[in-house]
């Protein structure tokens, strides 16, 4: 058996489907175990957070906000301080808390995050604590991460903003910090609780591993049965379809032969393979129909696009093409890809007079004559008819570089035509012209350039009316 035969055998569906089936289930089980572990951890974390909220609420109720400094200065010598401390120990034992403490966090003049001890329950309660425990009250220490990274959040006066942190120390801790503020909303101190999560994580991990192993064994047994069934009801019919498809020819002239080849398979499995086979035959028949009409449809679409993008009267680009092109230009402007362009706005003069005097057919010829002069001037630029008597040219490239000369030449053409008294009125073409350049960094849209060109055109039209009068 050569390499090609070995490759063909071990890459066949008969091998690949069971392999993918088993591998996918193993991956699914692993992902399920990970997700379950994370969800279980989140659930455990949420439980601890709720416990911490309840415990700090009890702590909050017994602390006198006006006596924070008193607690620090008198500490164990004060009966009130000792009573609060005893109560805190009861809370700690009842809620299974690892560490409970009340600190006043602050940032010193050198920008160092520090905490000042008010209450600290590291040890069991004693009416005669060691001197080092007494000295610890009111002492300050440098705050470690993650608390030092969140000092602005910790020393907030908003009592609704409690913080929940996972602290990466040996054994693993999760810490809950609830701020306490005075009546004016000024931060006083933080009520803090730590839980040791290492044992809980071990129990969670042990539970997940047990579930994974049991589920894995059950899945393997089920998969072996399913794979055997798949071989008989899926693999064999699929081989027939695959061999047939591999011998099909996709030239347009052989498409009906392909249909005959598929129909001769005559597969009736009564399952999804049967549906797949019937869908494939139907799809081939539909493809034959669509392919036979494709070229005609393509020509029709091309003709429609030409009709939509072309002005019926003048042959220049239509308002629809103008709208589409300006959208593209606006995208170039937004991406800062456009270099330079200019907009030329042309409005035909005296069209209403021509229409009213000689009729709309002559008026249409008048529009066509004006359009001819415009297109002659801007041979290398797109010209659009955007209204009955309005045209726009967008100058880029070489035409942009000589835009001033082109516009002046067009103005002279219109002036010469209008001044030619040897012609009939409807052959004396006239138009007002305005131009504006795109200003990079200032113009945000194509319409900014167009509006300046339109205003320039309007000024030229006013000058034309003042000089020659206007029927309109």
Secondary structure as UniProt FT lines:
FT   HELIX           3..10
FT   HELIX           13..62
FT   HELIX           65..67
FT   HELIX           68..74
FT   HELIX           75..77
FT   HELIX           79..95
FT   STRAND          99..107
FT   TURN            109..110
FT   STRAND          113..120
FT   TURN            127..128
FT   HELIX           131..136
FT   TURN            137..138
FT   STRAND          140..142
FT   TURN            145..146
FT   HELIX           147..150
FT   HELIX           151..154
FT   TURN            159..160
FT   STRAND          163..167
FT   TURN            170..171
FT   STRAND          173..181
FT   TURN            183..184
FT   STRAND          187..196
FT   HELIX           198..230
FT   HELIX           231..235
FT   HELIX           236..246
FT   HELIX           252..254
FT   HELIX           255..263
FT   TURN            264..265
FT   HELIX           272..309
FT   TURN            312..314
FT   HELIX           319..334
FT   TURN            335..336
FT   STRAND          342..348
FT   HELIX           351..358
FT   HELIX           360..377
FT   TURN            378..380
FT   STRAND          382..385
FT   STRAND          390..395
FT   HELIX           397..401
FT   HELIX           403..419
FT   TURN            421..422
FT   HELIX           425..427
FT   STRAND          431..437
FT   TURN            440..442
FT   HELIX           446..468
//
